[in-house]
């Protein structure tokens, strides 16, 4: 037999007060004096009382929880986004339930089902799905439970609430910077091109080439997982090219630094022989040798904007008539990895 859960009625009997007084004290109701609240909370702790958040949520139709789904937790950028979300959520009286999709669409679908069944009040997603209209979010839409996509969004951005940067413009500016350095054979190392964030960076790359009247060469766009091991494999593949590229635009810092490290180990001088850029401004990008040119965009601000926007939708008790798209600023950080040598 499992021991019975302690209730507010048990605490009330122990202290010879009403159950409503116990309930109010545990919720810090101003009608209960601070001294009485302290006594009741101490007794509740002593008796092992646990509040029933699920039952409370069923009564109020509010769980005070927000769901978050991210591709992976092991990146500096995502950790700063989640820190911003946590700050905004706590200030508004919400808790976060954070889940990973591990870059797998089926896992993302499973997470969505779990969060829906957990009755979260709203959902924030950096999607791993390349779909334009991911139908597995439909249970949230039908119940008018607000959903906001951040960083990685569905391809039909105009149909959804989104918080992003202008990835096309960022990709364009990075490529244009390399072209201004008289680099003409620019290799672009990207993630899954069906995912909007990488597709847009590629579009920016193409636009910069077009402006310089340089033909787009699809053989210079390599799709990979953008991890450390992927970087090593890319470097080995580069070394086997008949003619080396004179610049590489990589869609994240982790892979860019791995590529740079392995090329340097084989005697390729950076930036003299090949210039390299990353994306995201992870902390170690500034300490690489040479320091890595990258794009900085504020993860914590993205997290705060996303969470505050979601809480606004929840509190106004309706989804906005038109989906919104918050586009945050970014900054091109030019460092030694793309500086022309005197």
HELIX and SHEET records of a PDB file:
HELIX    1   1 UNK A    8  UNK A   15  1                                   8    
HELIX    2   2 UNK A   19  UNK A   26  1                                   8    
HELIX    3   3 UNK A   34  UNK A   46  1                                  13    
HELIX    4   4 UNK A   53  UNK A   60  1                                   8    
HELIX    5   5 UNK A   76  UNK A   91  1                                  16    
HELIX    6   6 UNK A  105  UNK A  117  1                                  13    
HELIX    7   7 UNK A  135  UNK A  137  5                                   3    
HELIX    8   8 UNK A  138  UNK A  142  1                                   5    
HELIX    9   9 UNK A  157  UNK A  159  5                                   3    
HELIX   10  10 UNK A  167  UNK A  180  1                                  14    
HELIX   11  11 UNK A  196  UNK A  211  1                                  16    
HELIX   12  12 UNK A  218  UNK A  220  5                                   3    
HELIX   13  13 UNK A  228  UNK A  239  1                                  12    
HELIX   14  14 UNK A  253  UNK A  265  1                                  13    
HELIX   15  15 UNK A  283  UNK A  286  5                                   4    
HELIX   16  16 UNK A  299  UNK A  315  1                                  17    
HELIX   17  17 UNK A  336  UNK A  338  5                                   3    
SHEET    1   A 6 UNK A  95  UNK A 100  0                                        
SHEET    2   A 6 UNK A  65  UNK A  70  1                                        
SHEET    3   A 6 UNK A 122  UNK A 125  1                                        
SHEET    4   A 6 UNK A 147  UNK A 150  1                                        
SHEET    5   A 6 UNK A 161  UNK A 165  1                                        
SHEET    6   A 6 UNK A 325  UNK A 328  1                                        
SHEET    1   B 4 UNK A 221  UNK A 223  0                                        
SHEET    2   B 4 UNK A 186  UNK A 190  1                                        
SHEET    3   B 4 UNK A 247  UNK A 250  1                                        
SHEET    4   B 4 UNK A 275  UNK A 277  1                                        
SHEET    1   C 2 UNK A 294  UNK A 296  0                                        
SHEET    2   C 2 UNK A 331  UNK A 333 -1                                        
END                                                                             
